[in-house]
Amino acid sequence: MKESYLYLPFVFNFMKHVYLKVVLFFFAQSIGHSQGIHEVLEPPQILDISELKARRGWPQSVKSGEGVWFNYAFAMDDLNNGLGVVAGNPLFPDTTMWYLFGSTWSRPWVHRVMNIFHPSSLTAFTNECSVVGLDVNPTLPFYIDSVGIYCTYRRRIPGVTDTLILDFVYDPFRYFISSTNTQNNFGADTIHFFDIKFSDGPIEAFDPDHTERYRITYLLTPAVASDTSANGVLYLQIPTPTLPVIQPNSIIGSGVVGVSIRFSPGYSWIPHVDTLQRKNFFRILCFEERGSGTFPIYVKGEYNATGIFQNYCKFNPSNGWYGLHIPTFARTLASFNLENLLIEYKVRTGPLSVPVSNIKTLTANISGNSLMLVAQNSSIQGSFRIINSMGETVYHHTQNWNGTLRLDIGNLTSGLYYIVPAQTSEYAPIKIVITR
């Protein structure tokens, strides 16, 4: 697993500076920035986290089918005896829109939100999974079957489709911190954290060190928006059939997965004139685990965390957080309420497959520009997609077929592809490699 390092020695306080100073090896960069017009927080919602738990059927919903749902926010709320509150902010690609934050007009400043998932966290998940009996051992190979995202999504423009893009990184960026003047007292010990890094902020080009990354796209349609509950919360359960198996080992950080999420609007707007409230807009929901205006619990060696990719990370190369998501632990104001993204992961162990009784074996053979698919044991009905390593659909088959199917793949370039069925219970996704 590739490792890169940052050293964060102390907090740089000047006026309302709220971030840690970052030193990349020996090259120091000051990053303090005031909490100004681009960092307005929405006030905490009246919504209580217990409402979300009740809707989800928590904790009975932890165990689902052959997998286990891991929800860090819910687990920590259990440990804190229900002190948590919910807050939200719009997720938008730039700052040229207006948005009403409570009673304050300002600009959207959260361009991406990142979550680091560490399923072997003893503090968060031992208690959670023992409620119904954990049958997933995260020290063994596992894969993420689905993710669940709690959010709000409002549609004001008919006839357009927005997109939620999830970029999963299996080799997150590793850095160290040693500080006594942060929201948590890390002391002189060397503490490491994980992040997702971009080598170019404005175009959000992933750092070359992230060689294991996978993209899932989810269309935000009118039907999706209509599923919003009475309390205003939308729950998106997104299948992730193209994510490969994760192989934990003795290397620090193995088995830690990162996901960076962004909203891609399907409409255009007039910069500095239009308001999000008159457009389709998507809000992330986050959880402040010990109540409004408090810092979260930190446990050394446990990496579950949320980070925000904001203006300075995206547009300011001289800033020490350029290209990184600023994590919650680096915030020095207790009023910061986007602590933990309300997201959950359904985890399964073993090979990437469905129950043996349901398997319809599918094999793929490539010869020149032809791809031959052979269904054994049973015929295959319905559609499937061929997607590339970035999660983009390059071919969509919509007709039923029996036994064998020959496809012309002459237009596909060299690389890794996945064949994904319309229904994951039909057969397991398979991987193909095209070499030109």
N, C-alpha and C positions, 0 to 999 in steps of 0.2 A: 504493500500500500504506500503510495507516494506521500511524503510529508513535506510541508513547508512550515515556516515558523514566523510568528510575530512575537514581539516582546512589548508588553504594555506596562510601563513602570509606574505611572502615577496619574492622578487626575490633574488636568490643566484647568484651573478655575480663573476665569476673568469675566466680570459682569455676570451673565447667565450661562456660562459655558457648561455643557451637560455631558460631554463625552470624555472618555479616557484618551490620553495622549498615546499615539502608536509609534513605535520605533521599529522599522523593518531592518532587522539585523543591526547595522551600525548607522543607518541613515535616518536621522530624526526628522519627524514631521509633526508640527503642531496641528491639531484638528479641532480645537474648541470652536463651537458656533453657538450663538444665542438661540433661545427658543423663540423665534420670531414668527413672521406671518406664514411661513411654510411649515410650521410644526405645531399647528393648533390641534389640540386633542378634543374629541367629542366628549361630553360629560358621560359618566357611567349610566347605563340604561337601568330603568326600573326593574327590568327583567332579572329575576333571581335565577342563579344557576340550577337550583332545585327544580325549576320548571323544565329545563332542558333534560335533566336526569329523568324526570317523570315521563316526559315524552318519549325518551329513548328506552324506557323500561329498565333503568339502571337500578341495581347492579346485575339483574338477571340477564340483561342483554350482553354481558361480557362474553359469554360463550355462545357462539352462533355456528351451527352446523359443525364442520370439522376445524373451525378456526377459533381464534380468540381476539376480541376487540381490545386494543390498547388505547385508552384515552387518558393522557397525562393530566389534563385539567380536572377531569372528574375524580381521578385517583387522588390528586393532591387536595381536592376539596373534601374528600372523605377523611383524609388525614388531619385536615384543619377544622373538622367538625362544622362544615358549611359556612365558612366566612367569606367565600369568594363572591365577586361581583363581575358582571359582564360589561365590556366596553367595545366600541367598534369605530372603525374609520374607513373612508372610501379607499378602494384600490384602483388606481388609475395610472396610465403610462407616463403622463407628464403633468406640468403645473400650469397649463394655459387655460384651464377651466376655473370657474368659481364654484364654491360649495359652501353651504351654510352649516357651520359647526356649532350646533346649539343656537346661539344668538349672534355668532360672529361669522361674517363673510371672509373667507380666505381661500387658499389654493390647496388642492389635493397634493400631498407630499409623500404618501406611501405608494411607491411604484411597484414593489414586490414585497412579499412576506415570505420568510423562510422558517422552516421548522426542522429541527434535528430530532430524529427519533432513535431512542436508545432503549430497546425493549428489555434489556437485562438490568435496568435500573431497579435496585432492590428497594429503595425508598418508595418509589411511586407504585411499582407494579406487583410486588410480592403480596401486599394486602389486597389489592384489587382482584387479582386472579385467584386468590385462595377463597374468594367468596363463593364461587361455584365449582372450583376444582380446575386448576390449570392443566390443560393437556398439550400445551405447547412449551417446549423448552428452548428459550432463545439462545442458549449456548450451542445448540445444534443448528445445522443449515435450515434456513427458513425463507419464506417468500411472503411478500405483501399481496394479498388477494384483492383488497379494495381499500379505499380511504373514504372517510366520512368527514365532510366539512360543514360546520355551522356558520351561516352567513345571512345576509339579507340581499335581495336582488329586486330592483324595481324597474319596470319597463314603461317607458313613456313614448317610444317610437315604434309603431307597428311595422312589420315587414322586414326587420333586420334580425340577424342572429349574432349575438356576441359570443365570445369564446373564453373559457377559463383554461389556462395553460399551466400544467404541472411539470416541472423539470426535476426529475429525481437524480441524485448524485450518490453513487456508492462509494466514492473515495473523497469525502469532504476534506476541505483545507484545515490543517491543524495549526494552532498557534498557542503561545504561552502568555501567561499574565503573572505578574508579581507586584502586588500593590497593597497598601494598608489604608487607602483613602478612596474606597469605592463603596457601592451600596452594600457589598458584603466584604468582610475583612478577610482577605485571602492570606494575609501575613506575608512572610518572606518565602513561602513555599512556591514551587514552580507548578502552576496549575494550567492545564491545557484545555482548550475548547475547540469546537469545530464550526466551520462556516462553509458557505458556498461563495466562490470567488469568480469575478469577471475580469478579464484582462483588458476589456474596453467597456467603460461604463455606459456611454451614450447608446451604443448599439447592443449592449448586454451580451457580448461575446464571452463564452465561458473560458476560464483559464485552461491552458493546455494540460495542466496537471489533472484536471477532471476528465480522465479517459473513460470512466464508467458512468455515463449519464444517459437518461432515457426520458422521453417526452410523452406525456399523456395529454390529449386535448379533449375538452368536454364542452359541448355546444349548449349555450344558455338560451333555450327556446321559450316561447310563450307558455308551453306546457310545463316547463321547469318552474317558471315564475309562479304559475297558478297553484303550485304545491305548497306555497307559503302557509304556515300555520297561523292560528288566531293571534299568537303572541308576536307575530312579525318575523319569526325565524324560519329560514329555509334550511333544510338538511339535504345535502347532496351526497349520495352514496355513489362513488365513482369506481368502477372496476378497473383493475390495473393488470390485464392479462399478459402484457409484454414485459413486465419486470422479471428479471431472472432471479434465480436463487441466490441468497446471501450466505456466504460461508464465513461465519465467525471463527477466529483463531486467536492465538496468543498475542498478536500484534495489537498494541493499544489503539482503540478506535475501530477495530474491525467489528462488523455487525452494527455500526452506526450508519444510519441512512439520512441524507438530507433531501428536502424538497423545497424548491423555490416556486412560488405561485404568482402569476400575473393575470390581469384582466385585459383582454383585447377587444375593444369596442368595435361593433360592426357598422358604425356610423361615423360621419365627419362632424366637425364642429367649428365654430368661429372662435379663434384664439382670443382670450381675454374679454370675451363678450358673453358666450354661452355659459349656462350653469348646469351642473350635474343633475340638479333636481328636475330639470326639464328634459333630461336625456335618460337613457338606460344607465343605471349605475349599480355597482357591486360593492358591498361593504363586508370586510372581514369582521369577525367577532373574536374578541380575545378575552382572556380570563385573568383577573387580578386575584391571585390565589388567597391572600390573607386580608382582603378587604380594600376599600378605596383608600388611596394615599399611603400604601405600605410597600415595602420591598418583599420580593419572593424568597422562599427558602432556597438555600444553595447547599448542595452536598458534593464534596470533592469526589471526582471520579465518576460522576453521573452527568450525562451530556444532553439530556432532553432540554431543548432551548428554542426560543423564537427570536428572530432577527428581522429588522426592517431595512429594506433597500430604498433609501430616500434621496433627496436632491443632492446632497454632498457626495453620497456614494456613487451617484450616476453621472454628475456633471462637473465635479471639481477634482481634477487629477492631483492638485496640491494637498488635498485633504488626506490624512492618514487612513481614513476608512474608505477611500476611493476603491470601488470594485467589490467591496464587501457588504454584507448585511450587518447593520449595527445590532448586536445582541442585547437582550434585556439586561444582562449583568453589567453592561457598560454604562447604563443610565444612572446618573447620580441624583436625580430628582424623584422622590417617592410619588409625586403626582403622575408620573408616566404610567399609563394604564393598559398599554398594549403588551402585557407581559407574556402570556402564553396563548398561542393561536388555538382556537377551539377546533381541533382536528383529531381524528382517531384513525387507527390502522387495524385492519383485519389481517392477522398473521396466521400462516399455516406452516407446518414443518414438512420435511420430506421433499421428494422430487416435485417439480412443477407439473401437477397432473390433477385430474378429477378422480373420484372414487373408482376403483377397478371395475365395479359392476356397470359403470356408465361409459367406460372408455370405448371409443371407436378409433382404432389405430389408423393414423394417417401418416403416410410416408411421402417424401418428395425427392425426386431425382432430376438433376439438371443435365441436359445435353445440348451444347451449343446455345441457341436462343430459345430452347424449349424447356418448359418446366412440366414434368409429369407428376401428377398427384394420384396416389393410389389409396383407396379406402379399403381396409381389411376388416373382417368380422361383420361389417354392416355397411349399408349405403349411407352416403352423406346427403342430407337435405338442407336447402337454404343457402344463405349467402355467407361469404367470408371476405376478408380484406387482406391485402398484402401491404404491410407498412414498413418503412425504413427505420433505421436506428434512432431517428429523432421523433418517431411516433407519427410521421406524416403518411397518409394513405396514398399509395402509388398505384393501386389496382383494387377495384371493388367488383366482386363477382356476385350477381344477384339471382342467378338461375339455379334451380335444383339440378343435381347431377348424381349419377350412380356409378360406383365402381372405380372408374378412372376418368381423369380430366387432363387434357393437354393445353397448356397456355403458352403464348408467345411472349417472351420476356426480353426481346431484343432491345426494347427502349429503356431497360433498367441498367444503371451503371454498376460498377463493382461495389460491393459492400455487404453489410449484414442486413437481413430482412426477416420479418416474422409473418407467418400466416396465422391469422386470428379469426376464429369462427364468430358468427353473429351471436351464438349462445355458447358461453364457456363450458356449459355442461355437455355440449356435443362432443368435443374432443379438446385435448390440451393444445395451446398454441405451439407451433413448431418453428424452429429457426432454420434459415437457409443462408448460404453464403454464395454470392455471385462473384466470380473472378473473370475479368476480361483480359 
